[in-house]
C-alpha cells in the first residue's frame, strides 16, 4: 500500500493554478531582508555575524521563485542549511543562523502546494536530511527535536490542504461546466429538432401542392429557407459555447411572450396560442422553461401526430402556479406511446428541477397532450 501511495504521489502533476509573481511577493522579500539585516546587526549572540547575516539576507529573494521552481528553491535554501549543519557537526563550528531564516517554512509549504509529485518527494527528502543533520549538530533534547519536525510537517500539511482544496474546487467547477454543457446540448436538441420538424412539414406541404398551386410551393420554399437560416444561426451559436475556449455570444432567452412566434413559423397545421392577458413577471428559469417545453411539445406533434390539423398551446397562471398544456388532434403514432426519447425525458427533468410535474400521453378525446405545471416562485 505504501508503495502504491508513493507511486501515485510521484505521478502527481504540478498544480496548474500557480499565480504570477505579484507586488506582495516583492514586499515580503523586502521585509525579510530588512528584518534579517536588523537582526544580524542588533543581536548580541550571533555567531559569525557577517556571514550569518549575508546568508539570511541573500537567501530571502529565493522566495520569488517558490511557485514556479519550488524544488530548486528548497534545494538552495535547505542545501545551505545542510552545509552549515555539516560544518558544525564535522568541524566544531558554532551554530550559524538567524531567527529570520524561519521563512524557510514558506518554501516547504510552496513545495507541497505547487510542486509535482516527483518534486515533492525529492524536496521533502532534502528537507528531512537537512533537518536531521541540524538536529544532530544542535541537539538540545527530544522536545526540541519533536517540535522542530512537527513544525516542518505542519508547513507541508498546510500546503497539501490548500492544494487539495484548490483541486476540489477545480473538479467542482469542471463538473458544473459539464452539467452546463449537458443543458446546452439539450437546448441544441430542442432548437434543431423544432426547426427541422417545421422544415419537413413545409417540404411535405410544398410537394403536395406543387402540381395544383405552384405559388404555394414557392411560399413553402421561402418558409423552409427562413427556418434553415435560423437553425444554422442558432446551432452555430450553441456549438461555439460547447467548444472549449470559444467565446459565447449572449442573447436573451426566449420566454412565454415568444410562444406566439412559434405559431408563425409553421402555418400547417394551424397552431393556436393562448396566453394570459395579465401575467405577473416570471422568474427567468420558469419563463425559459415554458418556452422550451412548448417548443419541444410542438416539435413532437409535428413529427409524430399523423394528419394533425391543429395544435393548441395554452398557458394559464393562478394561485402561484403556471400550467402549460399542448394538445393536437392528430392520430396517435403507436411508437410515440412507448418511445419517450431524449426530448420527453429532458422535458420531465426540466420541470422537476423547478419543482413541477409533467404528464404526457394520449388524450381521451383523441390526439396527444402534454400537460406541465410548475410554481411561479422558484425556491433559492
N, C-alpha and C positions, 0 to 999 in steps of 0.2 A: 504493500500500500504506500509506504514511504517513497519507494522508487517511482511509482506511478505519479505521486504528487509532485515529486521533483521534476520528472519528465514533463508534466503538464505546466509547471512553472517555467521551465526553460523554454517552452514553446510559446509562452505568452508574448504577444507583440507589444510594441511601445504604445503608450497612451496617445490617442490621436487628437486630443483636445488641449495640447500644451499651448498656453498663451504666449504671445510675443513678449519680449523684454519691454517693460514699461518704466515709467519715471520712478515709481516706488522702489523698484529694484536698485536703481542708482542711489536713491535716498538711503535705503537700507545699507548698502555698501559704504556710503559716505559716513553714516552714523557709526558703523562698526569700526571703520578705520580711525576716526577721531577718538572713539572710546578706547580702542587698543593703544593708541598713541598716548592718551592721557594716563591710562593705567600703567604703561611702561615707564612713564616719567615720574608719576606721583607715588607709586607703590614703593615701599621700603624693602620688601623681601623678594624682589625679582632677581633670580639668578641669570647671569649672562644678559644683563638688561638690554644692551643694544641689539644683540642677536635675537632675543625673545621678542622684542618689540617689532623688529623688522619682519620676523616670521608671521606674527599675528596680523600686522598691517598688510603684508604682502599677499597673504592667502585670502583676505576678505574679498577681493574682486572675483575670485573663483565662483562666488555665488551668482554672478551674472550669467553663467552658462549652466546653472544647475538643472534647468528644464531640458535644454537641447542636448547637453552632453553630461548626463548625471553620473555615469560610470567614471569618466575622465576626471570629473571634479572630486569624486570620492577617492580615487587613486592618488591624486595630487595631494589632497588635504591629509588623508589618513596615512598615505605613504610617508609624508613628512613627519607625522606623529609617530609612526613606526620607527623611523630613523632616529628620532630623538629618544625614544624608549630604548632602542638597542644601544645607543651611545651611553646612556646612563647605566644600562644593565652590564655592558661589557667593559666600559672604561671608567666606571665610577663617577661619571659626570653628575652634576646636580640636576634636580628636576627643572626643566626649562619649559616655560609656557605661561600664558596669561589666562585669567578667568574669562576674558572676552572670547577666547577660542571656543567657548561653548557654542558658538554659531556653527560648529561642525555638525551639530544635530540637524540643522536645516538641510544639510547635504544628504544625511541618511533618509530624512523624510522625502526629499526630492527624488532620491534613487528609487524608492519603492513606488512613489506616486507617478513618476513619469517614465521610468526606465522599462526596457524589455525584460522578459523573464531571465534571459541569459545574463543581462547586465545586473539584475538584482542579485542573482546567485553569486556572481563574481564579486560584486561590490560588497555584499554582506560578509563574504569570506574575508575580504581585505579589512573591513571594519572589525570583524571578530579577532583577527590576528593582531591588528594594531591595539585593540583594547586589551587583549591578553598580555601582550608584551608590556604595555603601560601598567597593567595591574601587577605583574611580577616585579617590574622595576620600582614601583612605588607602592608596595603592599603596606596597607595600614590596618588590615583586619577584614574579616568576612563581611561585615555590614557594608563597608565601602565597596567591596567587590560586587556584592549583590545589588546594591543601589546603582552602581555605575552601569552594569549590564541591563538593569531594569530601565534606566533612562534611555539607553540606546534602543531597547526593544520597544519602548513607548513611542519613540520617534518613528521607527519602522512601522509599528502598528497604526499610527496616525496616517502615514502615507497610504497604507493598504486600505484603511477605512474610507478615506476620501476617494481613492481610486475606485473602490467597489461602488460607492455611492454615485460617482460620475458615470460608471459603466451601467449601473441600474437605470439611471435617468436616460442614458442614451438608448438602452433597449426599450424602455417605455415609450420614448419618442419614436423610435422605429416602428414599434407596434401600433402606435397611434397613426403614423403615416400609412402603414399597411392597411389599417381599417378604413382610413380615409380613401385610399385607392380602391378598396372594395366598393365603397359607396359611390365613388366616381364611375367605376365600371358598371354599377347598377344604373346610374344616371345615363351612361352611354347606351346601355341596353334599352332603356325606356325611350330615349330620344330617337335612336336609329330605328328601333322597332316600329315606333309610331309612324315616322316619315315613310319608311319602306312599305308599310301596310297601306298607307294612303296612296303611294305611287302605284302599287299593284292594283288597287281598286280603280284608280283613274285609267290605268292601262287597259283593264278589262272593259270598262265602260267605253273608252275610246274605240277599242276594237269592235265592240258590238254595234256602235253607231256609225262606224266609218262608211259603210255602204249606203246607209239611208241619209245621214246628215254629216257630210264631210266637215262642216264648220264646227260641229260639236266635237269631232275628233281632234280638230286643231285646238279647241279650247282645253280639252283634256291634256294635250301635249304641253300647253302653257302651264297648266297646274303642275304637271309632272316635273317640268323644268324648275319651277319655283321650289317644289318640295325637295328635289335633288340638290339644289343650291343650298337650301337651309340645312339639309342633312350633312353635306360636306363641311359647311362652315362650323356647325356645332360639333361635329365629330373631330375636326382638326383642333378646335379649342380644347376639347376634353383630352385628346391624345397628348397635346402639349403639356397638360397638367400631369398626366400619367408618366411622362418621360422624366427621368432623373435630371435635376438641374435645369429644367426648362422653365422659363418664366410663364406665369399664368396671367391671362387677361381676365380681370374680374368684371363680371356683368351682373345686373340684378337678377335674382332668382325669380322665375315666373311664379305667379300665385293664383288665387281664386279668381281675381279680376281678369286674368288672361285666359280663362276657360272659354270665353266667347270666341277667341281666335281659333280654337280647335274646330268649331263648327264651320268656320270659313274655309278651312283647308281641305275638307273632304265633303263636298256637296252631295255625294252619293255614297251611302244612304244619307237621308236627312238627319242632321244632328241638332237636337233641341236642347238648349242650355237654359236652366232656370236658376237664378241666384237670388239671395235675399236682397230686398231693396235697401235696408238699413243694417248693414253688417258691421259689428264692432271690429276694431283693429285686432287682427290675429297675430300671435307670435310668428316670427319668420319661419320657424321649422314646421309649424302647422300649416301655414299658408302655402309653403312649397310642397308639403306632403300631399295636400288636397289636389294640387295641380298634377303632380306626378301620378297619383292614384287614378285620377280621371283619365289621364293620358294613356296609362297602361291598360285600363279597362276598355277604353275606346280602341286601342290597338288590338286587343284580343277580340273585340267584337268585329272589327274589320277583317281579321284573319279567319275567325272560326265560325261566325254566325252566318250560316248559309241563307241566301235570299233575304237578308235583312233590309228593310226599307226605312227603318227609323231607329235611332239611338237617342235615349233621353238621359241627360245629366242633370241631377237635382242636388242642390246644396241647401241645407236647412240648418239654422242656428237657433239655439234656445237653451235656457237653463244651464249655461256653462258647457254645453256640448255642441259639437258640429257633426252633422251627418251628411255623408256623400252617398248618393245612390245612382248607379249607372245601369240602365236596362236596355235591352234590344229586343226586337220582335222576330229575330231570325230563327231558323230551325237549329236545333241542338246538334252539334257535331259529337258523335259518341266518344271520340278520342278526347274531347275537351273535358268531359266529366271525370276522366281518370288520370289525365296527364296535366298536372298543375304547372309544371315547368318552372323556370327561374323567375319569370315575371310575377306569377302569383305568390311564390314564396317570398320574393322581395317586397311585394305589397304588404303581405302579412307581417313581415318583420318590421317594416317601416311604421305600420300602425301600432304594433305592440310596443315599440320603443317610445312612442308618445303616450302610452297608457290607454290605448283604444282597442277596439275589436274590429274584425273584418270577417264577413261571410260572403262566399261566392258559390253560385250554383244555379241550377235550372229554376226558373220562376214558375209558380203554379199555373199562371195564365199563358205560359209559353215564353220562349226566349231565355236569355241568361241575365242574371242580376248580380251585381257587385254592390254590397252594402257595407260601408265603413262608418264607424262612429268613434270620435276621439274628443278629449277635453280641449276646450279653447284656452285653458290656462295650463301651461306646462310647468311641472314642478322642477326646481333647480336643485 
